[in-house]
């Protein structure tokens, strides 16, 4: 199951495969009267009302940050990136026409960088390396000055 929806702002089509939990939510509302009447998968409420519900959830969960659907998009993009979903895939799911827009949402966290480095260490730390000291002290190297670049000056 996929969500395919044109973005209002850009006209780009967002294409998002549904994971198990959203599929279960869709199944729950399958025969809901409002969903049937509007021919939608779930009864959709206004963005303003959704943000109000998110504030209620945040208060009950003890979250001090003001939650909005925009924050949810940002969180989705960041979590996707942290789970090694390619930036181009996130761009398509968010319906961005320009990858630069997606890069704003998708900030790398230190945790992701650390996990990537652990995987790299696992690969490279098994390679035997024989590092020996230099047989003689290094020679001091002084580079020759480079000629100046650019257009020659006109003297009058």
For each residue, the residues with C-beta under 8 A, 3 or more apart:
1: 17 18 23 26
2: 15 16 17 18
3: 14 15 16 18
4: 13 14 15 16
5: 13 14 95
6: 11 12 13 14 95
7: 10 11 12 13 14 95
8:
9:
10: 7 95 96 97
11: 6 7
12: 6 7 95 96 97
13: 4 5 6 7 95
14: 3 4 5 6 7 92 93 94 95
15: 2 3 4 92 93
16: 2 3 4 93
17: 1 2
18: 1 2 3 22 23 26
19: 22 23
20: 23 24
21: 24 25
22: 18 19 25 26
23: 1 18 19 20 26 27
24: 20 21 27 28
25: 21 22 28 29 42
26: 1 18 22 23 29 30 41 42
27: 23 24 30
28: 24 25
29: 25 26 32 35 41 42 43
30: 26 27 35
31: 35 36
32: 29 35 36 42 43
33: 36 37
34: 37 38 43
35: 29 30 31 32 38 40 41 42 43
36: 31 32 33 39
37: 33 34
38: 34 35 43 44
39: 36
40: 35 43 44
41: 26 29 35
42: 25 26 29 32 35
43: 29 32 34 35 38 40
44: 38 40
45: 49 50 53
46: 49 50
47: 50 51 69
48: 51 52
49: 45 46 52 53
50: 45 46 47 53 54 69
51: 47 48 54 55 67 68 69
52: 48 49 55 56
53: 45 49 50 56 57
54: 50 51 57 58 67 68 69 71 72
55: 51 52 58 59 66 67
56: 52 53 59 60
57: 53 54 60 61 63 67
58: 54 55 61 63 64 65 66 67
59: 55 56 62 63
60: 56 57
61: 57 58
62: 59
63: 57 58 59 67
64: 58
65: 58 71
66: 55 58 71
67: 51 54 55 57 58 63 71 72
68: 51 54 71 72
69: 47 50 51 54 72 73
70: 73 74
71: 54 65 66 67 68 74 75
72: 54 67 68 69 75 76
73: 69 70 76 77 94 105
74: 70 71 77 78 105
75: 71 72 78 79
76: 72 73 79 80 93 94
77: 73 74 80 81 90 94 102 105 106
78: 74 75 81 82 105 106 107 109
79: 75 76 82 83
80: 76 77 83 85 89 90 93 106
81: 77 78 84 85 87 90 106 107 108 112
82: 78 79 108 109 111 112
83: 79 80
84: 81 112
85: 80 81 89 90
86: 89 90
87: 81 90 91 99 102 103 106
88: 91 92 99
89: 80 85 86 92 93
90: 77 80 81 85 86 87 93 94 102 105 106
91: 87 88 94 96 99 101 102
92: 14 15 88 89 95
93: 14 15 16 76 80 89 90
94: 14 73 76 77 90 91 101 102 105
95: 5 6 7 10 12 13 14 92
96: 10 12 91 99 101 102
97: 10 12 101
98: 101 102
99: 87 88 91 96 102 103
100: 103 104
101: 91 94 96 97 98 104 105
102: 77 87 90 91 94 96 98 99 105 106
103: 87 99 100 106
104: 100 101
105: 73 74 77 78 90 94 101 102
106: 77 78 80 81 87 90 102 103
107: 78 81
108: 81 82 112 113
109: 78 82 112 113
110: 113 114
111: 82 114 115
112: 81 82 84 108 109 115 116
113: 108 109 110 116 117
114: 110 111 117 118
115: 111 112 118 119
116: 112 113 119 120
117: 113 114 120 121
118: 114 115 121 122
119: 115 116 122 123
120: 116 117 123 124
121: 117 118 124 125
122: 118 119 125 126
123: 119 120 126
124: 120 121 127
125: 121 122
126: 122 123
127: 124
128:
129:
130:
131:
132:
133:
134: 137 138
135:
136:
137: 134
138: 134
139:
140:
141:
142:
143:
144:
145:
146: 149
147:
148:
149: 146
150:
151:
152:
153:
154:
155:
156:
